[in-house]
Amino acid sequence: MDTISAIKTRILHLCAERGITINRLATISALPPSSVKNILYGRSTDPKISTIKKLCDGLDMTLGDFFNSPEFDNLEPEIR
């Protein structure tokens, strides 16, 4: 799994876990829905950490909580 796929999977999992839609996540994170959808649909290939931080704020979690997940433990190396 690559980094963007792991981020996408984590966002979708967190939304499902909390029973919220992508649009609701965007609203509570003070982000335009297009920003979240661009990450999920692969149009954003390198999301800013500040965007992920806003998502975390909306989800009432830390960046550490967000990245403390099996999706990130098994990433393929980006540099070879």
CYANA upper distance limits for C-alpha pairs under 8 A (distance plus 0.5 A):
  1 MET  CA      5 SER  CA      6.78
  1 MET  CA      6 ALA  CA      7.05
  1 MET  CA     71 GLU  CA      8.21
  1 MET  CA     74 ASN  CA      7.77
  1 MET  CA     75 LEU  CA      5.97
  1 MET  CA     76 GLU  CA      6.52
  2 ASP  CA      6 ALA  CA      6.77
  2 ASP  CA     75 LEU  CA      6.26
  2 ASP  CA     76 GLU  CA      6.37
  2 ASP  CA     78 GLU  CA      8.31
  3 THR  CA      7 ILE  CA      6.76
  3 THR  CA     72 PHE  CA      7.90
  3 THR  CA     75 LEU  CA      7.04
  3 THR  CA     76 GLU  CA      8.45
  4 ILE  CA      8 LYS  CA      6.62
  4 ILE  CA     39 ILE  CA      8.13
  4 ILE  CA     42 GLY  CA      8.27
  4 ILE  CA     45 THR  CA      6.92
  4 ILE  CA     46 ASP  CA      7.60
  5 SER  CA      9 THR  CA      6.52
  6 ALA  CA     10 ARG  CA      6.53
  6 ALA  CA     71 GLU  CA      5.70
  6 ALA  CA     72 PHE  CA      6.76
  6 ALA  CA     75 LEU  CA      8.26
  7 ILE  CA     11 ILE  CA      6.67
  7 ILE  CA     71 GLU  CA      8.44
  8 LYS  CA     12 LEU  CA      6.74
  8 LYS  CA     39 ILE  CA      7.08
  8 LYS  CA     40 LEU  CA      5.78
  9 THR  CA     13 HIS  CA      6.54
  9 THR  CA     71 GLU  CA      8.06
 10 ARG  CA     14 LEU  CA      6.60
 10 ARG  CA     66 PHE  CA      8.07
 10 ARG  CA     69 SER  CA      8.37
 10 ARG  CA     71 GLU  CA      7.66
 11 ILE  CA     15 CYS  CA      6.70
 12 LEU  CA     16 ALA  CA      6.67
 13 HIS  CA     17 GLU  CA      6.50
 14 LEU  CA     18 ARG  CA      6.65
 15 CYS  CA     19 GLY  CA      6.30
 15 CYS  CA     20 ILE  CA      5.57
 15 CYS  CA     21 THR  CA      6.80
 15 CYS  CA     22 ILE  CA      7.55
 15 CYS  CA     25 LEU  CA      7.82
 16 ALA  CA     20 ILE  CA      6.93
 16 ALA  CA     21 THR  CA      8.37
 20 ILE  CA     24 ARG  CA      6.50
 20 ILE  CA     25 LEU  CA      7.15
 21 THR  CA     25 LEU  CA      6.72
 22 ILE  CA     26 ALA  CA      6.72
 22 ILE  CA     33 PRO  CA      7.77
 22 ILE  CA     36 VAL  CA      7.64
 22 ILE  CA     37 LYS  CA      7.99
 23 ASN  CA     27 THR  CA      6.75
 23 ASN  CA     33 PRO  CA      6.06
 24 ARG  CA     28 ILE  CA      6.71
 25 LEU  CA     29 SER  CA      6.49
 25 LEU  CA     55 LEU  CA      7.72
 25 LEU  CA     58 GLY  CA      7.33
 25 LEU  CA     59 LEU  CA      8.08
 26 ALA  CA     30 ALA  CA      6.56
 26 ALA  CA     31 LEU  CA      5.41
 26 ALA  CA     32 PRO  CA      6.45
 26 ALA  CA     33 PRO  CA      5.62
 26 ALA  CA     35 SER  CA      8.42
 26 ALA  CA     36 VAL  CA      6.93
 26 ALA  CA     55 LEU  CA      7.96
 27 THR  CA     31 LEU  CA      6.70
 27 THR  CA     32 PRO  CA      7.77
 27 THR  CA     33 PRO  CA      7.89
 28 ILE  CA     58 GLY  CA      5.38
 28 ILE  CA     59 LEU  CA      8.15
 29 SER  CA     54 LYS  CA      5.81
 29 SER  CA     55 LEU  CA      5.63
 29 SER  CA     56 CYS  CA      8.11
 29 SER  CA     57 ASP  CA      6.84
 29 SER  CA     58 GLY  CA      4.59
 29 SER  CA     59 LEU  CA      7.95
 30 ALA  CA     54 LYS  CA      7.65
 30 ALA  CA     58 GLY  CA      8.11
 31 LEU  CA     35 SER  CA      7.08
 31 LEU  CA     36 VAL  CA      7.96
 31 LEU  CA     51 THR  CA      8.42
 31 LEU  CA     54 LYS  CA      8.00
 32 PRO  CA     36 VAL  CA      7.68
 33 PRO  CA     37 LYS  CA      6.63
 34 SER  CA     38 ASN  CA      6.30
 35 SER  CA     39 ILE  CA      7.13
 36 VAL  CA     40 LEU  CA      6.90
 37 LYS  CA     41 TYR  CA      6.36
 38 ASN  CA     42 GLY  CA      6.46
 38 ASN  CA     43 ARG  CA      5.28
 38 ASN  CA     44 SER  CA      5.65
 39 ILE  CA     43 ARG  CA      6.67
 39 ILE  CA     44 SER  CA      5.37
 39 ILE  CA     45 THR  CA      7.59
 39 ILE  CA     47 PRO  CA      7.34
 47 PRO  CA     51 THR  CA      7.20
 47 PRO  CA     52 ILE  CA      7.85
 48 LYS  CA     52 ILE  CA      7.15
 49 ILE  CA     53 LYS  CA      6.52
 50 SER  CA     54 LYS  CA      6.75
 51 THR  CA     55 LEU  CA      6.89
 52 ILE  CA     56 CYS  CA      6.70
 52 ILE  CA     63 LEU  CA      8.16
 53 LYS  CA     57 ASP  CA      6.63
 53 LYS  CA     62 THR  CA      8.16
 53 LYS  CA     63 LEU  CA      6.75
 54 LYS  CA     58 GLY  CA      6.68
 55 LEU  CA     59 LEU  CA      6.69
 56 CYS  CA     60 ASP  CA      6.41
 56 CYS  CA     61 MET  CA      5.54
 56 CYS  CA     62 THR  CA      6.34
 56 CYS  CA     63 LEU  CA      6.77
 56 CYS  CA     66 PHE  CA      7.40
 57 ASP  CA     61 MET  CA      6.53
 57 ASP  CA     62 THR  CA      7.66
 61 MET  CA     65 ASP  CA      6.55
 61 MET  CA     66 PHE  CA      7.45
 62 THR  CA     66 PHE  CA      6.84
 63 LEU  CA     67 PHE  CA      6.70
 64 GLY  CA     68 ASN  CA      6.31
 65 ASP  CA     69 SER  CA      8.18
 67 PHE  CA     72 PHE  CA      6.78
 68 ASN  CA     72 PHE  CA      7.61
 68 ASN  CA     73 ASP  CA      8.39
 69 SER  CA     73 ASP  CA      7.15
 70 PRO  CA     74 ASN  CA      7.01
 71 GLU  CA     75 LEU  CA      7.42
